[in-house]
Amino acid sequence: MSDIVIFKNMPNDDEFIGWIDENPNGFVLNIDQTKDPSKIWKDYPKIHFANCNQLNKRPGRTTGKYFKVCSNSIEELEKWSLDEYRRELTLCGTCKKKGLPVKRLAGIPNFQAASALSLKSDIDELEKCLASKTDPEKRTEIETLIKARQGQGRFRQKLLELYPNCPLTGLDVQSLLIASHIKPWSKCNNEERLDPFNGLMLAPNIDALFDSGLITFETDGTIKISPKIDPGNQKRLGIFPDMQLKIEPESEKYFEYHRNHVFQKEE
């Protein structure tokens, strides 16, 4: 359950100051509410330690130009920023020097939050399209796509028939397996989106790496790891250069797309 608290357009700063006093080890996003950070390249949302002097040096912190989003979890705040503004957090320079612990891997954005944002964006787009359609056949088609994107419906079920476990790790807890598209959803036509051969059932960490293009697979199924993941982090993530999966002949065209257009080849 999220512990995020938002202090915006308050009569004064008392409640915000009270939260700081009760959560001295928490974190605060400072946001300029006169502008939309998702539309212009600004320094907001900016994350601080709760007790940062740069954040708290003047009154009017929640009544004027700025507002605050507070939590004891950086991951919660990063996801909130991605959901609301589709932006990663920027760091307070003072707090960064003091060891602000941002959960990133070699500069790569938080995988879970980015994945959630991508899913939400796709579903939002489909729901808007559904609202504009009156033809029953078209509505049924879009509803099927929404269910598929939510990991329900026939795409996931057909995919589980092909891959009852993660073909790389062997994980077979179905509630943890993620139905991952090989050729990204956003680049597919509707037929490709529902083609089970354009999918893999993957363990969460493998799905995040594959979806972000940090791993791909050669024609013989051998894993190919992006140079952005150094050997130390490969070990921490549980991926190794000798890993291999079986590629179905019908899936090869999708893997070829992934190798050429999704895989991150450069450091």
N, C-alpha and C positions, 0 to 999 in steps of 0.2 A: 504493500500500500504506500502510495506516495506521501511524503511529509512536506511537500512544497507549500509554502505560504507566500502570498502576494500582497504587497503593501503598495497601493496605488490610489491617488486622489484622496488621501486621508486628511482629516481636519488638522492633524499635526503629526509629529514623528514619534509620539509616545509608544504606540504599539510596536513599531519597528525597533525602537531602542529596547523595548522589553524583550523582543525576540532575541536580539543580540546578547542581552544579559543572560538569558536562559540557555543560549546555544553558542557559547564563546568559541567552540571548535567547528562551527558551521561555516557555510559558504553563502555568498550573496552575489546575485547578478544585478548589476547596475545598468539600467536601460533608459535611453533618451526617448521619452514618450511623445516628443514633438515630431519624430521622424519614424519611418518604417525601416528598420535595419535590414529587412530582406530585399529592399529595392535599391539601396545605395551602399557603397563600401564605406562603412563607418567603424568606429571602435566599439560598437555595442551590438549585442549584449557583452558586457565585460564582467569577468568573474573575479571576486576578491575573497580573501579570508574575512570572516565576519568582523574581526577586530581591526581591519585595515584602516590606517589613519587617512589614506587618500579617499576612501569611501565615506568616512564619517567626519570629515573636517569642517563641515558647514551645516547649518540648519536648512530646513525646507527639503529634506531628502525624499520625502514621499508626498509632498504637497505641490511641487512645482514642476520643473522641466523633467525630472527623472522619477522613475519608480523602481522598486526592489522586488526581486523574486528570491526567496530564501529557502535553503534546504541543508540538511546535514549530509547530503549525498551529491557529489559532483556529477555522477552518472544521471541522476534525476534532472539536474539543471541542464546538462548537455542535451538530454532528450527533449526537455521542454523547449530549449532554444531551437532545436531542429524542427520540432512539431509546429511551433508558432511562427518562426521566421525563416526556416530552412537555412540556418546559418550555424556554423560552429562558433564556440565561444572564443573571444579574445581574452588575453590574460593581463591582469594588472601587473605592470612591470615591477612594482615594489613587492607584491606578493610572490611573483615568480622568483625573485631573488631570495625570498625567505622559504622557498621550497614548496610552492603551491602544487599539490599532487594531481596533475591532470592525467586522466586515464587514457593515454594514447600509446600506440605502438609505432615507434619510428616515424612519428608525424602523421600516421594514418588515423582518420577519425574513428571514434567509437563505433565498432561494427554493429552492435545491437541497435543503437539509436539510428544509425544510418539506414539499416535494414528496415526498421519500423517506419521511418520517414518515407522510404521508397514504396513500401506496401500501402501506406495511407494515401500517398499521392495517386497511385494507380487506381485504388478503389474509389477515391473521390472523383476522378475523371470519369470512370465508368458510371457512377451514380448520377452524375450530371447528364451524361449521354442518355441514361435510362429515363430520366425525367422528361427529356424532350421527345421521346419516341411514343407513338400511339399504336403502331402496328404490333399485334400480339406476337408474331414470329420474331420480329427484331427484339422485342422486350425479353422474350424467353432466351434468346441468344446472349443478350447482355447480362441477364440474371445468372446464366450459366458461367459466364466469364467472371463475374463478381465472386461467385462461390469458389471457382477455381483459384482465384487470387487469394482468397481467404484460407486456402489450404483445405477446403472442403470439396464436396462434389466429386465428379467422375475423374477429374485429372489426378487427384491424390489417390483415389482408389485404384485406378489403372496403374499408377506409378508404383504403388505398394505391391502389385502383382509382379512387376518387373524387379523391384528392389525391396524385399521385405526387411532388409537391414541396410545400413550404410555400407556401400561396397568398398570403402577405404578403411574404415575403423571396425566394422562388424557390429556397431551399435544396433540393437534390435528393439529398443524401447520406442514403440510407435509414437507415443505422445511427445517424444523429444525429437523425432526425425522431422526434418524440414523438406517440403517438396520444392526443390530448387530447379528453375529453368536453366538450361544450358545456354541457349541463345536468349538474351535478356527479354523479359516480357515486353518492355517498351519498344523493342525492335522487331517484334513478331507480328504476323498477321493473325487473325482469329483462329485459323486452322492450326498454326504452329503453337499457339498458346495452349491448346487443348491436346496436343500430340504428346502422349506419354514418352515417346522416344526423344522428346526435347526436355527430358527431366531426369533428375536423380533424387533419391531420398538420402539426405546427408545429415550427419551429426552437426549440431549447431556451429561448432568451431570451423568445420570443414565448409559448411554452407557460407559462412561469413567470408572466408578466404576466397572461395570460388566465385561468389557473387561480386566481390570487389576486384577480381582479376589478379589476385596475388598468388593463385595457383591455377594451373590448367593441366591438360592431359594430352600426351602425344598420341599418334595414331595407334600405337600398341597398348595404350592405356597407362603408360608410365607417367607419374606425376612430374610436372615441371614447375619449379618454385621461382617466384619473382626474386630478382636480386635485392628488392626492397626488404625481404625478410632474411636477416643474417642467420648464420648457423645456430647461434644461441637462442634466438627467438623461434627458429624452426623446432628446436627440441622442446621449448616451453609449450608450443602449440601442438605438439604431438604429430608433426609431419616430418617425413624422411625421404631422401631422394630415391630410395628403392621401392617406394610404395607404388602399387599398380592396381588398376581396376579393369574389368572387362567392358569393352565398348561394343555395343550392339551395332551391326552394320547400318541400321536405319538411323542411328544416332550420330554417325560420323560427320554428316554435313553440319550438324549443330555444334559439335566439338571443333570443327574447322573454323566456324565463325568465332567461337570463343577464343581460340588460339590467336586469330588474326586481329580481332577487334576489341576484345575485353582484357586479355592478359596484359599485365603491366611489365613490359620488357626492360624498362630503364630504371636505374636507381634515382 
